[in-house]
Amino acid sequence: MLERDPADIPDNKALDAGITVLSVCLVLVSLGVLARMPLNSALLHIMLVTAFSFLLFYGIVEMPRWGAWNRVIWLVGLTAVWVADMTISPVAVYWVFILFFVYLRAFNDWRGLLGVVLGLGAAIAFQVPAGLTLGGIMGPTLAAVVVVATNYAFTTVSRVSREREALIDELLATREQLANSEREAGVAQERERLAHEIHDTVAQNLSSIQMLLHAAERDVQALGLGEEQVEAPLRRMEAARRAASNNLAETRAMIAALTPAGLREASLSEALGRIANDFSQAADMSIEVEAHGEVAELPMRTEAGLLRIAQGAVSNAVQHSGASRVRVTLTYEPDGVRLDVVDNGVGFDVAAQAGKPSGLGHLGLNAMRSRAAELGGELVIESAPGGPTALSVAVPDEVPAESPAGAVNQKDEAEIG
């Protein structure tokens, strides 16, 4: 027990300042009795007061850097000087008031209280030869009670202050994390929206232009004109079709760049597996991914949204649930797709979290709800303190019907691809 780190000493400068002021006052009072003491006793008293003052002030400054045994040696030295001076000057008994504070500052636990009890016993015992009185007992006893109560009050205030400071730091960190999360979610959502719009407008229109140019080529060739008459129009159509093909390739490259990285070269279930693997390695947690049902083609925006929701749900489970296992299930149904994320963590009060201001609940829940609503679905969370927690989102299967513009022939597909 005595080898504990010196960091367990509370950092309370106000209490140290009070001890210093009290010590100076009592030392001055002790020196005030020199005029009535014999010369030899006065010189010895001065030496003991000087030694006590040096040990006291030096120890108060250096104590936070000492180990437990060094503090014990220091307290024994102070107590020995005090006991020695009580044999010369009765006024030295008042130093016990300082020692009570010092014992509790050095060891703010049962060891400090034991020092107070021993010091109180010594102060009372040294009064026995001269005749013990009620005042001689009550004075040191009340001083001990006041010191213990004062130290407890300062310790409590210091602890509450540290807890409040830690809470403020945590709130600031949470707010910053939430702001970053919402900013990243907003950027990702805007990128997905742009990719969706580009796919449904520019890419489809360029495909339509190619299809119409092919049809125009066939119509020109069906007119029965000579090769010299149709050569120039066909050459221009070919150039226009090639330009449209090049622009379409560039447009698709832009769409790929705006698409979430996990979906560029993998299916939705594979992308979920990669996310689970990354979180599993980082948090040393078992994260399983399962896919059920017949895989259906989903709009890019739907896949991206489900991927982001799964990423946020797994992140919350890793950071806040204390779980050892998470299961992610992707189920393809006839009329849509459902994503379930279940963990065996400590759980939480869903209603209480929903009622908290943004930044004080589980991170990202509002963003996930909004994303699910944008996909035409609904996010449902089932949990209670003690766990487990289950998050489920079902979105409709709203794959846009292929437009005529997308019905390019095989020659177009070869050139576009």
Order of alpha helices (4+ residues) and beta strands (2+ residues): alpha-alpha-alpha-alpha-alpha-alpha-alpha-alpha-alpha-alpha-beta-alpha-beta-beta-alpha-alpha-beta-beta-alpha
